């Protein structure tokens, strides 16, 4: 059987299998989208509560910090926002073009369209809830010391309706750094794995080096600008990587889906994965001339 005939047979069988599968990937994507908004709101409330509780303690001096003690303060709004904006637009474009429309994957990989979307948002939900708890539990003097009120001055009228994270006091851990690292990880793990990038080792390594150089430089700027203490950035780095790695046991490609019961419901997803792996194996054997008939497999 010629390759084109085999491809059509495989795609047709996959489409028939998918037609009988529940749209669990869509429901998960929608659910985690709303969870992200809820976690951001909880994070904001925690910051507002910290502002109200802080009271007159803003007169305390800053905590000693290695970088703060050796490098003078330098602040530039564009250096703070531009790198994250560029990475966010890149990730958003990837989500829209390659996830929603599925241009990056064949017909048999529809579930992969939503994997990067959910993996990014689910890890961000965990990070936001972690940060909300640390901000709410512990108040630390602002890195700008007694001059923090000259940099940011405002009052919280209602902790539930004031939407800002600007306050006099340190937010543990760094939200800018954690969001930046999350964007870098999703770019490295998915965007740089697209065929037109991964097929060129030179392009892949050049983009990877540029990406993480930008991340390190931005994290260093966050400390120099006195937006956070050095420990806040270090914690953000470790937590982002840890949460991303902890996501692996619940990854879409594994059978152990601890937080998504609909993945294994009736065993349909597991059977589909096994069938798809058999189809890929059969495809390789067809090229090697070892298979007699596609009908034996399909």
N, C-alpha and C positions, 0 to 999 in steps of 0.2 A: 504494500500500500504506500502510495506517495505521501510525502510529508504534509502537503496541503490537505489531503483527505483526512489524514490522522488528526490534524489540528482542528478541522471542522467537527470531526466526531467527538473529540475531547471537549471542545467548547460547548457543543450541543448537550452532551451529557452533564457537564457542569451546570449549565443554565437550568436544566431540568431538576438537578439536585437543589440548586439555590431556590427554585420556585417553591420547594417544599420546606425550606428552612424558615423559621420565624425571624423577623427583622430585629433580632436582639441587638445588633450593632448600632442600629439607628436609635433605639430606645436608650441604650447606654450613652450614646453621644449627646442626646437631648438632656438626659438626666444630669450628666456631669457638667453640662453647660450652665444649668441653673444652680447646681451646687457651687460652682465657681463664684457666681454673683453673691450667693449667701455667705460664703466664706469671706469675701471681700468686705461685705457689710459688717460681719462679726468683727473683722479686723479693725474696721473704722471705729466701731463702738468701743472696743477695748482701748484704742488710742484716746478717744474722748474721755473715757473714765479715768485714764492715767493723767490727763490734763487737769481734770477737776480735783483729783486726789493730790496732785503735785502741789497746789496752793502756792505758798510763799517760799517753797524750798528751792525755787529757781536761783536763789542767791548763793547756793553752794558752789564751790569750785569744782572744776572738772577732775575726773579721775586721771591719774598719770598714765600716759600712753607712750610707747617707744617712738612711734613715727611722729606723733604730735610734739614730742619733746625735741625732735631733731630737725624737722622740716617745717618751715613757716606755712601759715594758712594761705591757700590759694583757691578761689572759687570762680567757676565759670558755668553758667546755666546750660550752655550748649554742650559742654563736655559731659554734663550729667545726664542729659536727656537724649542727645543725638544718637549715640551708639545703640541704646536700647530701642529707639524708634526704628532704626534701620533693620535691626534683627527682628523686631516684631512685624514689620511690614513683609520681610522675607518669609517668616513663618506663616503669616496670614495668607500670603499669596500661595504658598505651598498647600495650605489647608483647602483653599478655594479651588485651585486648579487641579491638584493631584489627589485630593481626598474626596471632595464633593462630586467632582466629575469623573474621578477615577482614571485619569489619563495616564497615570504612571504604572498601573497594574493591569494584567489581563483579566478576562471575564471571570476566571476562576478565583480571583483574589479580592472580591468585593469587600470582604470583612477587613482587609488591610487598609481600605480607604479611611476607616475610622480609627485605626489603631493609634496612629501618631497624634490625632486630635485628642482622643481620650487619655492617652498616656501623659501628654503634656498637662491637660487640665486636671486630671486626677492627682498628679504629683503636686501641682500648684495648690489644690485644695488642702492637701496635707500641710504644705509649707505655710499657707496663710493661717490655718488653725493653730499651728505651732507658734507662729509669731504673735497671734492674738493672745495666746496664753502667757507668753513671756512678757509682753507689753502690759498686760493686765496685772500680773502677779508682782512684778518688781519694777521700781522706779530708780533710774540711775541719772546722775547729773549730766547735763548737756555737755557735749565735747567742746562747745564754745565757752563754757564756764559762765561767769556772771554776765557776759555780753550776749547771751543767747536771746534775751528779750529785745535786743536791738536788731537782731536778724529776723526774728519771727514774733510778731505780737498779734494776738487775737484772743477772743474769749469764747468759751463753749456755752451757748445758751441752752441747748438740749442735746444730750449725748446720743439720742436716737435720730436726730434730724440734721446734725452738723456733719457734713461730709468733707473731712480734711484729715490729713496725716501730719500737718505742720504743727509742731508743738515745741515748747521748751522742755527738753528732756530727751534722753537717748532711747530709741526704739530698738530693743534686742529682738531679733538680730537684724542685719541689714536687709531691708526689702528690695532696695535697688540691686544689691549684689546677688540676692537669691533669684530674683527674676531674670537678671542678666545671665547667670549660670544656667538656669533652666532653658532659656532661649538658645544658648550655645550648645547645650546637650541635644536638644531636639534638632537643631541644624546639623550637628555632627552625625547624629544617629540616623536621620532620615533624608534630609535634603542632600547631604554629601554622598549618600548611597544611591542617588539616582543614576541611571546608566550613563548619561552624558557627562557625569562628573567622575564616577568611580572607575570608568574604563580608562581614564587618563591618570596614572599615578602622580605625575608631576602636578597636574591641576588639583588633584585631591589633597596632596600634602601641602601645596602652596595655600590653598583655601583654609585648610585646617590650622596651619601655622598662623595665618593672618587672623583667623577667628579667635584663637585663644590668646594671641598677643593683645588683641583688642580687649578681651575679657580681663586679662591681668592688669592692663593699663587702666581700665575703667575702675576696677576694684581698688587700685592704688589711689586713684583720684578721689574716690569716695572718702578715704581716710584723710588725705591731704586737705580736702575741702571741709573737714570737720563735720561731715554729715553723720559719721559714725566713728566709734572706736575701732581699732584694728581687730579686736576680738570679735566684733559683730560681723565683720567681713569673713573672718576665718570660720566662724560658726555657720554662716550662710553657705560657704563652700562645702564644708563637710556634710551639712544637712541635705543640701541639694543632691549631692552624689549619693548619699545614703538612701534617701527616699527613692531616687531613681533606681538604684540597685534592688531595693526592697520590693519594687514593683514587679520584678522578674517572676516570683512564684505565682503572681496573678496575671501573668502576661497572656495575651490572646493565643499564643501558640502552644501553651501547656494545657494539660488535662486538669491540673489543680487550680480551679478558679474560685478562690475562697470567698470573694466578695461579689460574685456575679453568678448566682445560681442558674440563671436562664441559659448560661453557656452550655451546660451539660444536660439541660432538660430533655428527657426522653432519649438521651444519648445521641441525638441527631447531629449535634456539632462535632462530637468525637468521631462518629462514623463518616461524616463528610471530610474531616481532616485526613483520616486514613485512606479514604477513596482518592482524594486529591494527590496524596503522596504516591499511591499506586500508579496514578495516571502519569505523574512526572517520571517515575521509574520506567514505565512502559515507553514513554517518549524516548528516553535514552537508549533503550534496547532496540527500538525501531531503527534508529540511526546506525546501530551496530549490526543490524541484520540478524538479530537473535530471536525476534518474535515472529510467530507464524501468522497470527491474525489479531486484529484489534478487538474483534468480537469476543475473544477469549477473556479479555480483561474487562470490557465494558458490557 
